[in-house]
Amino acid sequence: MIRDINMEEISDGKRYRSADMVKIGCAECKGCSECCRLTDDTIILDPYDIYELCRGLNTTFDSLLNNSMIELGIADGLMLPHLKVDTDGHGCTFLSPEGRCTIHSFRPGFCRLYPLGRIYENGSFSYFLQINECPYPNKTKVKIKKWLGIENLSEYEAYIMKWHKIHAKAREEAALIHDHRELSGYLAAFLRRYFQIPYDLTRPFHEQFTQR
């Protein structure tokens, strides 16, 4: 997601790599769930997130959509899925009444990242700490790699960079289309190619993504 931000205002001014220690430990939130209740429609999903949700819930993209677990919206000029937020104001639809994440082991990348962010510079990206986000006090230092909890993190990070470039190119192409019908077709084709056509959940994600 593109954000018009002043890094000096929202971060500690540092750039981090996955092997770095950052003060983000919150004792597994202890049921705080503040971040899950204030998400609105900001948890934009990428293709890997969809693959993980489909595999974890043994379902399909269309079923996630039809069962109101995810929704579609325009973000950065593209039609992209995001996590559904309950209309009763209780936050993410996957948040239990006890304030715990029911999809924690296969939660989306944005959820794993919080309260960190990613900044893309010079053909790569680094992590940064959003200092005004999580209200939990007395945080402890945790290695980013452990915080993310993603197997084969180097492969995942390479994918994130690749997706960022694909996303940026598609955004630029969409911005050049001024005919409404043509634009709608372009957005639908992008959604179908990377999200809606089912992934083979018995095969690794990254090789399938590369083929697409």
N, C-alpha and C positions, 0 to 999 in steps of 0.2 A: 504494500500500500504506500502510495506517495504521501509524504507529509511535509508541509511547509513549516519547518521548525527552526528554532535557534538552539543549537546544541549546547551553548553555554548556559541556557536557562533550564534545560531539562536533564542534563547529564552532569557527571563529575568531570567532564572534559577529557576523559581517557578513552582509548581504543583498546579492546581486548581480543585475544584469541581463545580458542576453546580450551587450551591448556592453562589459562590464567585463573587465578583465584579472585572471586568477587564477593562482596558482602551482600549476599542475597538470601542466605539461609533463613527459613522462617519456621523451623520445626514442623515441616509438612503442613503448615497453615493452621493446624489445630482447630480446623473447622471454621476458620474466619470466613473464607469464600467471598470476601469483598470484591475481588476482581471478577469473579464469576457472576456476580449479581449486577454489575455495572457495565456489562459488555456491550449492550445495545446490539447493533449489527456489525460490530467491528472485527469479529473473528472471521476474516476472509480465509477461505480454504484453497489450498493448492492441490494439484493432482495427487501428490503423495498422501496428503491428509485424507482425501476421498478413498484412496486405496486402503489405507489403514482403517478407516471407519467401516468400509464395506467388509473387510476381512474380520475385524473385531466383532461386528454385529451380524455377520453372515448375511449380507444384504447387497443391494445394488444402489447405484446413484439415483435411479428413478424412484426406488422405494424410499430412500432417505428423503427425497423431495416430496413424494406423495403422502408420506406419513408425518410431514411437518417437522422433521428433525433438522433439515437444512432449508434455506430459502435462496432464491436468486435475487441479485441486485446489481446495479451498475456501480462499479468501483474503478476509478482511474480510467474511465471511458470504455471498460470492457464488462461484459456480463459474466459475473463470477458468483460462485456459491458462498454462503456464509452460514455459521451456526444459527439455528433458530433461537429466538429469545421469547420466553413465555410472556403472554399478554398481561398476566397478573402482576408483572413487575418483579418476579422472583428470579429473574436472570436467565442464564443458559438453560435450555430444555433438558440438558443432561445432568443438571445439578439436583441432587437428592434433597428431600425435606430436611435431612440432617446437615446439609451444607457440604456434602462430599461429592466429588466428581465420579460419575458412574462409568466413565470411559477413560479413566486415568491412564491405564496402561497403553492405550492407543489414542490419546488426546492429540489434537492438532498442534502444528508447529508453533503457532502464535501463543498457545497456552503453555507449551513447554518453555518458550523463550521468556515470558513475562517474569519479572519486570525489566528484562533486558530488551534491547532493540538491535536491529542490524542497520548499518550504514554502508552504502555501496560507494566505493571510491577507487579510481585508478584500476578498473577492471577486476576488482576483488571486493570483499566486504570484511568488516570487522564488527564486533559486538560493542555495545555501549550500555551503560547503566542508566535507566530512567529514574532519577532520584526522587521524583514527586509522585510516583505511582503507588507502590505497595505501602500501606500504613503500618505494617507489622513492626514492632519495636525490637531493638537489640538483635539485629540480624547477625548471622555468623558467616564466615567466609566459606564458599563452596567453589570447587573447580567447575567451570562452565560445562565441560564435557559431561561431568556427573549430573549437573543440573538438568541438562537437556535429556539425558537418558536414552539416547538413540544409538542403536547398534550401527557399526560401520559409519561412524560420524563423518569421516573424510569423504566417503562416497555420497553421503547425504548433503554435505556442504557443497560438493561439486555440482550436485543436482540443483541445489538452491541457486547457485550462480547461473546455471544454464536456464533455469526457469525465469530468473530475473531478466535475462537477455531476451528470451522469447516473449515474455510479458511486455517488455519495453518496446520491442519491434511491433507487436500486435497493436499496442496502444498508439504508436505513431501512424500505423497504416489505417486504423479506425478513424483517427482524427482527420485524415485526408478524404474520407468518404462523406459527401454532403447529401446524397440521395438517401432518404429515410429507409426505403425498402431495401436498398443495397446494403446499408449499414446494418439493418436488422439481420439480414442474411449472413453477413460477415461475423457478427457477434454470435449468432446461433451456431455457425460452423466451427468457430473457435471453441465454444463450450462443448460441442459434440465431440470434437477431436480429442481434447485433453481430459474431459471429465465424463461425458455421458456414455460414450462407447465403453462397455464393461472391460475392466482389466481382468486377466486371468489370475485369480487370487491364490492359485497353487504355484505360480511362478514369481520370481523376484520382480519387484516394481521397476527398478532402474533400467533394466534391459528393455522392458516394454515401453517405458517412457522415451528412451532413445530411439526406438523404432518409430514412434509417433512423430 
